[in-house]
Amino acid sequence: MSQQAVGKWKECLDFIKSQLPAQEYDTWFGALEFVAVKGNALTISVPTKFVSEYIGKHHLELVRTALTTHFGPTFNLVWLNAEQMAEVKKREEERQRLQPQNITGAPQARPALDPHLNPHYTFANFVEGKSNKLARSVALAIAQNPGQSAFNPFFLYGPSGVGKTHLVNAIGVQLKEMHPDKRVLFVSAHVFKQQYTESVQQNKSNDFLNFYQSVEVLIIDDIQEATTPRTQQTFFHIFNHLQQNGRQIIITCDRPPALFEGIEERMLTRFKWGMIAELEKPDTALRRDILTAKVKRDGLSFPREVIQYISQNVESSVRELEGIINSIMLYSLVDNCDINLQLAARVVARAINLEKKDLTIDSITNTVAKYYGVKAKELYAKSRKQVIVKARQVAMYLAHKYTETSYVQIGRKFGGRDHSTVIHSCNLVAGRISTEKDFRHEVESIESTLKK
């Protein structure tokens, strides 16, 4: 982190503070934090998306003046909310801390291990309903007696956004609370694959194997992303060692084993040895309970009829439900209006219209390309022309926003780009939307076309 850049950001805040009432500054700028400067992009973290959108609507010119004065006229702001920061931080920490060269394979050494668990994903705030009751019961049993039940391995599958990561993370959190010295590790399949590749390149694959075989509870998230033969072979050996030694294995996936293509039969057979459970999309009653719990947890004030309306009309993931609550709060704040059924209906109608379109990456890309006057195939290619780069970044942002496609899959679609490139593009577009009025209108116009 450049101390010079941090100093310049502090000068920006001091300037903004001098132009605003104290309460206004403390409310909207007090919690902003410098993250990084890369090229002409200044990345700043915000507690919630509400904050960046409010600043973009009410204090854009003031921010641009401060930025131009202290960083220069070509700099752009990129906002990262808490969820985005957590995702970026998680991936970076996994990449850095699980480096094979930092891993000792000597079992007797028992090196300290960061479990990479999210402390906010617990059983206490996982709302139970018919669609997840079985899976939650199994998860609780594993947390009480890991590796010693018939639930090993535990294979949990379901569509994106229904709480798979939350539930398996809760197992790890409870285990660490009960047994602080137990070696628990949560790792995405993508990171596992990446770390294995690096260990081979550095001739340290044995250290990599020894490290994973020393884990007592291994939680692998999104196993569908581990499809390369060598990665599967390595995981096969780790799997066998852990299970033979009474260690617990927990796996999440976006599909059941029977529909898992691109994986060896012997691995599929082992997935079926233990417990397979599905997390379905929540029903109306569970959606209502989830919304009620979120509102209470966040200290919000939502009329009961609004909660009921949302739960009856948004038949989507938990993530989307919470997004609706955030959007309603934002509209209420920006438009200075009450939270009521009329406002809820407006926000929900917009979300449902896009959802019912069954948008795909191709349909989004075609719409974006047409808007910017370029060919769709150019967005999938390697061109670095400014207009194509801009269109490509917008297409990636909208693909992530309106489809259930992962960053990795989006990157593959757009010319085999790395997931970090997709994350950067999405964050860049989100930041420009918050700070650049004309650009925001461009994206809104494209979204309007997608709804038709």
GUVODREN-885669 format. One record per residue (C-alpha): x, y, z. Coordinates in steps of 0.05 Angstrom, whole numbers, plus 5000, padded with zeros to 4 digits. Example, Ala and Ser with C-alpha at 12.3 -4.5 7.8 and 13.67 -1.06 7.14 Angstrom:
2
524649105156/527349795143/
//
This chain:
452
500050005000/503050674979/503551155038/503551724988/496851494960/493951405030/496152115046/492852384983/486352025001/486552335070/487353015038/481252864995/477152695057/479653325093/477353745034/470553405031/469853485106/471054235100/465254295050/459853915088/456153955154/459453505206/453553025211/453052945135/460452795129/460452305188/454451935160/456851835089/464351915089/466451725159/466950975145/470451015077/477150665075/482850685025/484150014992/488950094934/491250504875/492450134810/493550514746/488451064744/483550714790/482850894864/479350344902/475450534965/471450075010/464450265034/460249925088/454349815041/452349954970/447450474997/453150925017/456650934949/450151044912/448051604958/454851944950/454351854875/447452184874/448552754922/456052904926/458852684860/461653364839/464853474907/468252794904/470552914833/473553584852/477353274911/479752694867/482053154811/485553624859/489553094896/490152514847/489252824779/483752904726/484552194697/483151814762/476651424773/473651164837/472050424846/467450264905/467749594940/462149434988/463048965048/460848345009/465548494951/471248644999/470047985035/470347604969/476647944945/479947865013/477947135018/480846964950/487247354963/488247045032/487146355005/492046474949/497446754996/496646345059/495745675025/502145744983/505245044981/512145324996/509645575063/506744895082/510644405123/508943675110/511643415175/505643145214/509243215280/510143965270/502544105269/503344815242/497945325258/492445345205/487845915186/481145575173/478746125125/471846125156/466946705154/465046835227/458347125206/456046475173/453446095233/447845615251/444746175293/443246605233/441746045184/434046055180/431045355178/425145155133/422444555096/427244625039/433544605082/431344235146/434743575128/441243895106/441544325168/440243715213/445843335180/450543935186/449043995260/450443255270/457143315235/459043925277/457743505340/461442885317/465843015255/468442415217/465041915263/458041875232/455141585168/455242295140/462242255112/463042525060/457443035064/455643244993/451143864993/448344104926/443544634902/443045254857/446945884870/444746324928/440845834970/445745805028/450445225014/456745615032/453345895094/451345215120/458044855110/461645465138/457145415200/459744715211/466844965213/465245555258/461845115310/467444605307/472745145320/468645415378/468144725409/475144485390/479745085378/485744635363/482144215310/485044315241/479144565200/479944845130/474945175083/477545245012/474345344944/475644824890/478445374846/483745554897/485244824911/486544724836/490745364832/494945174893/496144474866/498444754799/503345214834/506044644877/507544234814/510944824781/515244914843/516544164851/512944164918/507043714904/508943244961/508643835010/501844004982/499243294993/502143255063/498843915082/491943715060/492643025090/493943355157/487143705157/481843405203/475743735173/476243925099/470744355069/471244414993/466544944962/464044914890/467244244872/464444304801/470344764786/475444204798/474943834732/482143774707/484743054709/490943194750/487143604802/482043044808/487442524817/490642924873/484043044907/482542294901/488742114941/487242654993/480042424998/482041695009/487241875062/482442315101/476741825101/481041235119/483541625179/476641835204/477242555179/470942935158/470043145085/464743655066/463343834994/458644334960/456544324887/451444654842/448743974818/447743264844/453242744831/449042414777/449343044735/456643194748/460143174681/467643184671/469542794734/472242094742/467341534759/471541314818/470942014848/463342024837/462841354872/466341634933/461842234935/456041744943/459141375002/456441845055/450542335055/447842714995/443043285012/439743824970/438544544986/432544784946/430145484933/426345724994/418745684996/414246265014/414446135089/421946075091/422846685048/418547075098/422646815157/429246985122/426947695107/424347795178/430947545207/435048005161/430848615178/431448475253/438948325248/440348975210/435949395256/431349595199/423949795202/419749445150/412149395153/409648675158/405648735094/411948925056/415548315081/409547885062/409148194992/416548074978/416247355003/410247204958/412847524895/420347394895/421446654883/428946664879/435146564920/436646814990/441747284959/436447594914/431547674972/436648055012/438348464951/431048674946/431248925018/437549325004/434549624941/428249834978/432450165032/436450534980/430350794941/427151005007/433451385027/434951704960/427751894944/426152085016/419851665017/416651165065/417650415058/410850165037/407449684989/407850184931/415350244937/416249494946/412049354884/416349814842/422849494864/420248784859/417248904790/423949124763/427548514792/422248014768/421948294698/429348174689/428947494723/423347244677/427347414616/431946814629/437947234609/444246894584/451247144574/450147124499/443747524502/446848044548/453148084504/448948184441/445048754474/451349094500/454949024434/449049314395/448749904444/456050084434/456049944359/460949354360/460448624342/458848124398/464547664377/469448244390/467648234463/469747504468/476347644431/482847964454/481748664425/484149234470/480549794432/477650264483/470350204462/470849434461/474249404529/468749854557/463249424526/466548784549/466949034621/459649244621/457648564592/461548204647/458348644700/451248504675/452747764665/454747714738/448848124761/443347784721/445647064713/447846534762/454446454726/460746454768/466646924757/470646334731/465346144680/464446864657/471946914647/472046284604/466346554561/470047204549/476146914516/478846484572/480247064619/482046954692/476647034745/480647614776/479947994711/472347904715/472148134787/476348754769/471648914711/465348844754/468249274809/470649794758/463749844726/460249874794/464950434815/463750834752/456250744759/456751054829/460951654808/459551794734/452552024716/453151934640/456051244647/450551044696/445351264645/448750824593/448350204637/441150364657/439250434584/442249744569/438549444628/432149764604/433049414536/434348754571/427648804607/423548884543/
//
